[in-house]
Amino acid sequence: MKKNMGTTDKIIRLIIAVVISGLYFTDIISGTLSLILIAVAVVFIATSFISFCPLYAPFKINTGKK
C-alpha cells in the first residue's frame, strides 16, 4: 500500500471528522444521517492516519509531494 495522501489532504479530513463528531455529540445531527456521517468521519480518520485513500488508487490520484 503506497501512500497517496499529502499533509493538507490529511488535515482537511481530520478537521471534517472533528466537525462531524462535534455536531453528533452536541445532538445537532441525529438519526440515520448522523450514523452515516459518523461512519464517514471514522473512514476519514482512518485514511488520514494510514495516509492511503482506496478511492484515489483506481484513478491514480496522489496528493502527496512528488
C-alpha positions as a printed NumPy array, in Angstrom:
array([[  0.   ,   0.   ,   0.   ],
       [  1.718,   3.143,  -1.232],
       [  0.935,   6.46 ,   0.43 ],
       [ -1.231,   8.644,  -1.799],
       [ -2.29 ,  11.45 ,   0.567],
       [ -0.494,  14.667,   1.336],
       [ -0.406,  16.626,   4.568],
       [ -3.045,  19.142,   3.514],
       [ -5.426,  16.371,   2.48 ],
       [ -4.97 ,  14.625,   5.839],
       [ -5.526,  17.829,   7.821],
       [ -8.713,  18.662,   5.904],
       [-10.077,  15.155,   6.503],
       [ -9.302,  15.366,  10.228],
       [-10.986,  18.777,  10.514],
       [-14.106,  17.455,   8.769],
       [-14.143,  14.421,  11.085],
       [-13.861,  16.651,  14.174],
       [-16.701,  18.893,  12.947],
       [-18.94 ,  15.889,  12.264],
       [-18.126,  14.446,  15.703],
       [-18.889,  17.775,  17.348],
       [-22.239,  18.001,  15.588],
       [-23.073,  14.447,  16.646],
       [-22.103,  14.789,  20.305],
       [-23.958,  18.102,  20.681],
       [-27.095,  16.472,  19.185],
       [-27.27 ,  18.89 ,  16.277],
       [-27.468,  15.935,  13.893],
       [-29.338,  12.756,  14.742],
       [-30.985,   9.717,  13.24 ],
       [-29.828,   7.92 ,  10.146],
       [-27.957,  10.948,   8.844],
       [-25.832,  11.066,  11.97 ],
       [-24.909,   7.389,  11.674],
       [-23.862,   7.835,   8.053],
       [-21.826,  10.932,   8.864],
       [-20.108,   9.248,  11.831],
       [-19.167,   6.357,   9.533],
       [-17.701,   8.879,   7.068],
       [-15.804,  10.549,   9.928],
       [-14.325,   7.213,  11.018],
       [-13.193,   6.488,   7.463],
       [-11.665,   9.98 ,   7.193],
       [ -9.748,   9.472,  10.444],
       [ -8.521,   6.021,   9.407],
       [ -7.379,   7.137,   5.961],
       [ -5.646,  10.167,   7.467],
       [ -3.591,   8.039,   9.832],
       [ -2.565,   5.465,   7.236],
       [ -2.034,   8.113,   4.505],
       [ -3.81 ,   5.958,   1.95 ],
       [ -7.184,   6.547,   0.322],
       [ -8.548,   3.499,  -1.52 ],
       [-10.705,   5.714,  -3.747],
       [ -7.624,   7.549,  -5.007],
       [ -5.876,   4.348,  -6.166],
       [ -8.045,   3.425,  -9.201],
       [ -7.863,   6.991, -10.505],
       [ -4.108,   7.265,  -9.782],
       [ -4.625,  10.402,  -7.672],
       [ -1.751,  11.357,  -5.398],
       [ -1.998,  14.498,  -3.248],
       [  1.43 ,  13.964,  -1.697],
       [  4.641,  15.655,  -2.688],
       [  6.263,  14.343,  -5.835]])
